Amino acid sequence: MTHLWVRAEQRQNEERVGITPEGAKALLDAGLKVTVEESSARAIPLAGYREAGCEIAPENSWPDAPADAIIFGLKELPEDGTPLPHRHIMFGHAYKGQHSGKALLQRFKTGGGTLYDLEYLVDETGRRVAAFGYWAGFAGAAVSLKCWVAQQHGSICGPVGVYASKDDLLDDLGTELDALSDERPTALVIGALGRVGAGASDLCESLGVPVTKWDMAETASGGPFPEVLQHDLFINCIFARPGTPVFVPKSALTAQRTLTVVGDVACDPDSDYNPVPVYESATTWESPAVRVYDTPPLDVMAIDNLPSMLPRESSEDFAGQLLASLMTLPDLTSSVWGRAKAEFDKHTKTL
């Protein structure tokens, strides 16, 4: 019997989960065993999973799960260096040159486990079967606007937190913008045709922010892109990969520019292919922006778990997309899981 073990997230400010109680019930009905850990932070209450028939385990007990269990979480594991003997479904952030990713892959290699990276669960066309991208873009644009509002008050963006719904977020941010004036900043979204870019664009348009939408056609030249500097906000929704152009080079810091906020939703600062190489590490909910230049200011927002600002909506959306693939877990050689395993094998061979 295939055993899916849904772990509690151990990262601060992470309330998302990759499966709903309804999805768990569907897996149980299909003959899988589902264990769900208790969680002090999960946006979806444990009672629903219990009522669905899931077994309940103590929070963070996954290291002691049966050897054949498949551990399912979203964000990173504690970086304690311990070997990883289980099969894990999660976002590994380990295949695009991230320096911390090499350590994670080494833990899998040492322990004999396997990573089925959620970012690399793709269909036969190479399109991801499930993504949080829309809500990452939506929340990332919101925090970027908050950074711009803070600049108008002569400060830098303060802490951000969880919202019960997108309507609450829009009401809060709309009030902040209206308190300034009727004018809105201008925004440029690169990657506008993708899920992330669509979320960022929708947030801007919901608040009356004029948004220029670029995608592959507009960036095919490889740069430079002076238009980026002619907008108040630039929101990067392009994931770093070999061949990704540089959109904000270090020379932009001292160039004549309107740009004062970069929202790096893709957030790959330690990647060798970072298209916004003017900052060095992700920002946090407590300190959402890092100021990389003072006059005129240039702030970078680079929070790497943005969908958790709207944990219930983003969890339900993602879980709905992923369920069909979870239903095929009894056959890990199936197309989706087989491709993810091949990606893992390719990268562990380079260690």
Sequence and secondary structure as in RCSB ss.txt:
>XXXX:A:sequence
MTHLWVRAEQRQNEERVGITPEGAKALLDAGLKVTVEESSARAIPLAGYREAGCEIAPENSWPDAPADAIIFGLK
ELPEDGTPLPHRHIMFGHAYKGQHSGKALLQRFKTGGGTLYDLEYLVDETGRRVAAFGYWAGFAGAAVSLKCWVA
QQHGSICGPVGVYASKDDLLDDLGTELDALSDERPTALVIGALGRVGAGASDLCESLGVPVTKWDMAETASGGPF
PEVLQHDLFINCIFARPGTPVFVPKSALTAQRTLTVVGDVACDPDSDYNPVPVYESATTWESPAVRVYDTPPLDV
MAIDNLPSMLPRESSEDFAGQLLASLMTLPDLTSSVWGRAKAEFDKHTKTL
>XXXX:A:secstr
  EEEE    STT    S  HHHHHHHHHTT EEEEE  SS SS HHHHHHHT EEE TT GGGS TT EEE SS
    S     SEEEE    SSS HHHHHHHHHHHHHT EEEEGGG B TTS BS   HHHHHHHHHHHHHHHHHH
HHTTS        SSHHHHHHHHHHHHHTT S    EEEESTTSHHHHHHHHHHHHTT  EEEE HHHHTT    
GGGGGSSEEEE     TT   SS GGGGTS  S  EEEESS  TTSTT S TT  S B SSS EEEEETTTTEEE
E BTTGGGGSHHHHHHHHHHHHHHHHTTTT TTSHHHHHHHHHHHHHHTT 
